[in-house]
Amino acid sequence: MKAVEPYGYSGVAVLLADTEEMRRFFGDAGRTVLGWREPIPSLRHGKTFLAECRALASEFKRLKVSLVHCSDFKAAFHTALAGRLAGVPVICHIRNRCDSVIWRDRLFLRPVTHFAFVSRDTWKHFAIPVPAGRGTVIYDGINPPPPRPADEIELDRHAIRTELGLAPSALIVGMLARVAPQKDYDTLVRAAARVVQAHPDVRFVIAGDCSANEASRNHYAYVQGLIRQSGLSEYFIFTGYRADVPRLLAAFDISVLSTHFEGLPLVLLEAMAYSKPMVATAVDGIPEVIVDGVNGFLTPHQDAEALAARLIELIQSPSLRERLGRAARQTVLTSFTAETFARSVADLYARFVK
C-alpha cells in the first residue's frame, strides 16, 4: 500500500482474520481497515457462499474499490469471486511455492483476473497453468541502507558481540530466519559440524522467531535436540525475534540461508544490501538473485557437505568475502529496490484501472 501511494493509489485493508493485533498494525500505519468474516468457498453450500460474496462485493462498491489485490493464494481463494461480483479486476499475489492445488480449489480461483508471481520459478511451478497474458513476475524489493562509516559499523559489531557474549576474534555465520521446518535446520546443523571441526572459532547466530506459537516452540526444541546430539551447543546462539536487524547484520561475517523452499526471501536481500557474502540453497527464486560465485554462493538442496565447503571457503578468504559482499549489495541496488518493486506494482495496476 505504501509503495504505490506516490503513483496515486490508496488502499483499504480487508482483514479476513480480524484480530486486534492486525487492526493495530494497519491502524498505526494510517490505513483504513475493513474487518470481514471470510466467505467460505463451498460447492455443497454454494448459495451461502454466493450470498457472502455478494455482501462483500457490496462493501467493495461502498468503499469505491477499483481493484482487489489479494495478498496470497488463500486470500484469492476466499474473495476473488466477491471482487468480480463488484465489477473490479482481481490480482492474486503468489509469494511461495504452490505446486499442488486440488480441482475444487482451482474452481474458486477462476475469477482471478491476473496473477503476480514473486519469481519466475514460482510461476513455472505453479500448479495452475497461467499463460503469459495472465501473469507477471514482480520481484520484491527493499530500501538499501546508505553507506555507513567504518567506525560506526565497528561500534555496532563490537556491541552485538558483547551482548551475545562472543569474543572479538570469533567469526560469525549468521542466519535471519524463523525457527520452522521450512528453513532446513537439519542441513545447517550437519554443515556446522563440518565447519567447526575445521574452524573452532566460528559461531552460528540465528535471528528469528522461535516462540510465537506452539509449532514454533516445538520445532525449536527439535532443533536444539539436533544441536545437542551433534555436540554443537556452544557454537549456536538463537536471539529470537530482533527488531534491530541492521545492527545485527553488522556483526555477521557471513550470511547463510538454508531452506527447503522460498518464493523470494526478503532476508536474502537484506543481508546482501548490507554487503554480506551469502551462501544459500538453490531453490525456487533464490537463483534469480544469486549468481553462483559472482555475488554469493548457491548450494544444492539438503547438501550439508557443499554448504560446509562454501562456508569454509569464505571463512578462509577475507578477500573473497569482501568481493562477494560488494557484488551482493550492487545486485540489490540495481535490481531489487523498493522503488523498482513499487513501479512494477503501479504499472500492473495501471493495466487494469483506467
C-alpha positions in Angstrom: 0.0 0.0 0.0 2.8 2.4 0.9 4.8 1.5 -2.2 2.1 2.6 -4.7 0.9 5.8 -2.9 3.3 8.0 -4.9 1.6 6.7 -8.0 -1.9 7.9 -6.9 -3.2 4.7 -5.3 -4.7 4.4 -1.8 -5.6 1.2 -0.1 -8.1 -0.4 2.3 -7.0 -3.4 4.3 -9.7 -6.1 4.2 -9.0 -8.4 7.2 -10.4 -11.9 6.7 -8.9 -12.9 10.0 -9.9 -9.8 12.0 -7.7 -9.6 15.1 -6.9 -6.7 17.3 -3.2 -7.1 16.5 -3.8 -6.8 12.8 -6.1 -3.8 13.3 -3.3 -2.1 15.3 -0.8 -2.9 12.6 -2.7 -1.3 9.8 -4.2 1.4 12.0 -0.8 2.6 13.2 0.2 2.8 9.6 -2.7 5.1 8.9 -4.7 2.5 6.9 -8.4 2.2 6.6 -9.4 -1.3 7.9 -12.4 -3.4 7.0 -12.9 -6.4 9.2 -14.8 -9.1 7.4 -15.7 -12.8 8.0 -14.1 -14.6 5.1 -16.6 -16.2 2.6 -16.2 -19.9 2.9 -15.8 -21.4 -0.6 -18.2 -24.4 -0.9 -19.9 -26.3 -3.7 -22.2 -28.1 -1.3 -23.3 -24.8 0.2 -23.0 -22.7 -2.9 -25.9 -20.4 -2.2 -24.5 -19.4 1.2 -21.0 -18.8 -0.4 -22.6 -16.7 -3.1 -24.6 -14.6 -0.6 -21.4 -14.0 1.4 -19.5 -12.9 -1.7 -22.3 -10.6 -2.7 -22.3 -9.0 0.7 -18.5 -8.4 0.5 -18.9 -7.1 -3.1 -21.4 -4.5 -1.8 -18.8 -3.4 0.7 -16.2 -3.1 -2.1 -18.7 -0.9 -4.0 -19.5 1.2 -1.0 -15.8 1.9 -0.5 -15.4 2.6 -4.2 -12.8 -0.1 -4.6 -11.3 -0.1 -8.1 -9.1 -3.2 -7.8 -8.8 -6.1 -5.3 -5.2 -7.2 -4.7 -5.2 -10.5 -2.8 -2.0 -10.8 -0.7 -1.7 -14.6 -1.3 -3.4 -17.7 -2.6 -5.6 -18.1 0.4 -7.0 -14.6 0.1 -7.9 -15.1 -3.5 -9.5 -18.4 -2.7 -11.9 -16.7 -0.4 -12.5 -13.4 -2.1 -11.8 -13.5 -5.8 -15.5 -14.1 -6.6 -16.5 -11.1 -4.4 -14.2 -8.9 -6.3 -15.6 -9.9 -9.7 -19.1 -9.5 -8.4 -18.2 -6.0 -7.5 -17.2 -5.5 -11.2 -13.5 -4.9 -10.5 -10.3 -6.8 -11.5 -8.8 -9.2 -9.0 -5.0 -9.7 -8.7 -3.6 -12.6 -6.8 -0.1 -12.5 -5.5 1.7 -15.8 -5.3 4.6 -15.5 -2.9 5.7 -19.0 -2.3 5.8 -22.4 -3.9 2.3 -23.7 -4.7 2.7 -26.9 -6.8 -0.4 -28.7 -5.7 -4.0 -27.4 -6.0 -7.0 -29.7 -5.9 -9.6 -29.3 -8.6 -12.2 -27.8 -6.3 -9.8 -25.0 -5.2 -9.0 -24.3 -8.8 -12.6 -23.5 -9.4 -12.7 -20.8 -6.8 -9.5 -19.2 -8.3 -11.1 -18.9 -11.8 -12.4 -15.3 -11.0 -8.8 -14.1 -10.6 -8.0 -11.6 -13.4 -4.3 -11.7 -13.1 -1.5 -13.4 -11.1 1.6 -11.7 -9.8 4.4 -14.1 -9.0 7.3 -13.3 -6.8 9.8 -15.1 -9.1 9.9 -16.8 -12.4 10.4 -20.2 -10.7 7.3 -19.6 -8.6 5.3 -19.1 -11.8 6.9 -22.0 -13.6 6.0 -24.4 -10.8 2.5 -23.0 -10.0 0.0 -25.9 -10.0 -2.4 -24.0 -12.3 -1.2 -23.2 -15.8 -1.1 -19.4 -16.2 -0.5 -18.1 -19.7 1.8 -15.1 -20.4 -1.0 -12.6 -20.7 -2.5 -13.6 -17.3 0.7 -13.5 -15.2 3.5 -11.1 -14.3 6.7 -11.5 -12.3 7.1 -8.8 -9.7 10.3 -9.1 -7.6 10.1 -7.8 -4.1 12.4 -5.0 -3.1 13.9 -3.2 -0.1 15.2 0.2 0.7 19.0 -0.4 0.7 20.8 1.3 3.6 23.1 4.2 2.7 26.8 3.5 3.1 28.0 3.9 6.8 31.3 5.0 8.1 33.5 2.0 9.0 33.9 3.2 12.6 30.1 3.2 13.1 29.8 -0.3 11.8 32.6 -1.4 14.1 30.8 0.0 17.1 27.7 -2.0 16.3 29.8 -5.1 15.6 31.5 -4.8 19.0 28.3 -4.0 20.8 26.4 -7.0 19.4 29.3 -9.4 20.1 29.5 -8.1 23.7 25.7 -8.6 24.0 26.0 -12.2 22.7 29.0 -13.0 24.8 31.3 -13.6 21.8 35.0 -12.9 21.7 36.1 -10.1 19.3 38.0 -12.7 17.3 35.1 -15.1 16.8 33.9 -15.3 13.2 30.1 -15.2 12.9 28.0 -17.1 10.4 24.5 -15.5 10.7 21.1 -16.7 9.5 18.0 -14.5 9.5 15.1 -16.9 9.7 12.3 -18.0 12.0 12.8 -21.5 13.5 10.4 -23.5 11.3 10.6 -26.8 9.3 10.8 -24.8 6.1 14.2 -23.5 7.0 16.0 -26.9 6.9 18.0 -26.6 10.1 18.9 -30.3 9.8 21.2 -29.4 6.9 22.5 -26.4 8.6 23.4 -28.3 11.7 25.2 -31.1 9.7 27.1 -28.4 7.8 28.0 -26.6 11.0 29.6 -29.8 12.4 32.0 -29.9 9.5 32.7 -26.2 9.7 33.6 -26.1 13.4 35.8 -29.1 13.1 37.9 -27.1 10.7 37.5 -23.7 12.4 36.5 -24.0 16.1 36.4 -20.2 16.5 33.2 -20.0 14.3 29.9 -19.3 15.9 26.4 -19.6 14.3 23.9 -16.8 15.2 20.3 -17.4 14.4 18.0 -14.4 14.4 14.3 -15.1 14.1 11.2 -16.0 16.0 11.3 -19.3 17.9 8.4 -19.0 20.3 5.4 -17.2 18.7 3.2 -20.4 18.8 3.3 -24.0 19.8 4.5 -25.1 16.4 7.5 -22.7 16.7 8.3 -23.8 20.2 8.1 -27.5 19.3 10.4 -27.1 16.3 12.8 -25.0 18.3 13.0 -27.9 20.8 13.6 -30.3 17.9 16.5 -28.1 16.5 18.0 -27.8 20.0 18.0 -31.5 20.2 19.8 -31.9 16.9 22.4 -29.4 18.1 23.0 -31.2 21.4 23.3 -34.6 19.7 25.9 -33.1 17.4 27.9 -31.6 20.3 27.4 -28.1 18.9 25.6 -26.4 21.8 28.4 -23.9 22.4 28.6 -23.0 18.7 24.9 -21.9 18.2 23.2 -18.8 19.6 19.5 -18.1 19.0 18.5 -14.5 19.5 14.8 -14.9 18.9 12.9 -12.1 17.1 15.0 -9.0 16.6 13.8 -5.5 15.7 17.4 -4.3 15.1 18.4 -6.4 12.1 20.7 -3.7 10.7 22.8 -3.7 13.9 22.8 -7.5 14.0 24.0 -7.7 10.4 26.9 -5.5 11.3 28.2 -8.4 13.5 27.8 -11.0 10.8 30.9 -12.0 8.8 28.9 -14.4 6.5 25.2 -14.8 6.0 23.6 -18.2 5.3 20.1 -19.3 4.3 19.5 -23.0 4.5 15.9 -23.7 3.3 13.6 -26.2 1.7 11.6 -23.7 -0.3 11.2 -19.9 -0.8 9.5 -17.5 -3.1 12.0 -14.7 -3.0 13.1 -14.2 0.6 13.5 -10.6 1.8 16.1 -11.7 4.4 18.3 -12.6 1.4 18.0 -9.1 0.0 18.6 -7.5 3.4 21.8 -9.4 4.0 23.0 -8.7 0.5 22.2 -5.0 0.8 24.5 -4.8 3.9 27.3 -6.3 1.7 27.3 -9.7 3.5 28.6 -12.6 1.5 25.7 -15.1 1.2 25.5 -18.8 0.9 22.0 -20.0 0.1 20.2 -23.1 -1.1 19.5 -23.1 -4.8 15.7 -23.4 -4.6 12.8 -21.5 -6.1 13.5 -17.8 -6.7 16.9 -17.7 -4.9 19.0 -18.4 -8.1 17.2 -15.4 -9.7 19.0 -13.2 -7.2 22.3 -15.0 -6.6 24.7 -15.8 -9.4 26.9 -18.5 -8.0 30.5 -17.3 -7.4 29.6 -13.8 -8.6 27.5 -12.2 -5.8 27.2 -15.2 -3.5 27.3 -19.0 -3.4 24.5 -21.4 -4.2 24.4 -24.9 -2.8 22.2 -27.9 -3.7 19.1 -28.6 -1.6 19.9 -30.6 1.6 23.6 -30.9 0.7 25.4 -30.3 4.0 28.8 -31.1 2.6 28.5 -28.5 -0.1 27.2 -25.9 2.3 30.1 -26.5 4.7 32.6 -26.4 1.9 31.4 -22.9 0.7 31.3 -21.6 4.3 34.8 -22.8 4.9 35.9 -21.2 1.6 34.6 -17.9 2.8 36.0 -18.3 6.3 39.4 -18.8 4.9 39.4 -15.9 2.5 38.6 -12.3 3.7 39.2 -11.0 0.2 36.5 -13.4 -1.2 34.1 -12.3 1.5 34.7 -8.7 0.6 34.3 -9.2 -3.2 31.1 -11.2 -2.9 29.6 -8.8 -0.4 30.3 -5.8 -2.6 28.8 -7.5 -5.6 25.8 -8.6 -3.5 25.0 -5.0 -2.5 25.3 -3.9 -6.1 22.8 -6.5 -7.2 20.2 -5.1 -4.7 20.9 -1.5 -5.7 20.5 -2.4 -9.4 17.5 -4.8 -9.4 15.8 -5.3 -6.1 15.0 -1.9 -4.6 11.6 -0.9 -3.1 11.4 1.8 -5.8 11.6 -0.9 -8.6 9.0 -3.0 -6.8 6.6 0.0 -6.4 6.9 0.9 -10.1 6.3 -2.7 -11.1 3.1 -2.9 -9.0 1.9 0.5 -10.1 2.4 -0.5 -13.8 0.4 -3.6 -13.2 -2.4 -1.7 -11.6 -2.4 0.8 -14.5 -3.2 -2.1 -16.9 -6.5 -2.7 -15.2 -7.5 0.6 -13.5 -8.4 3.3 -16.0 
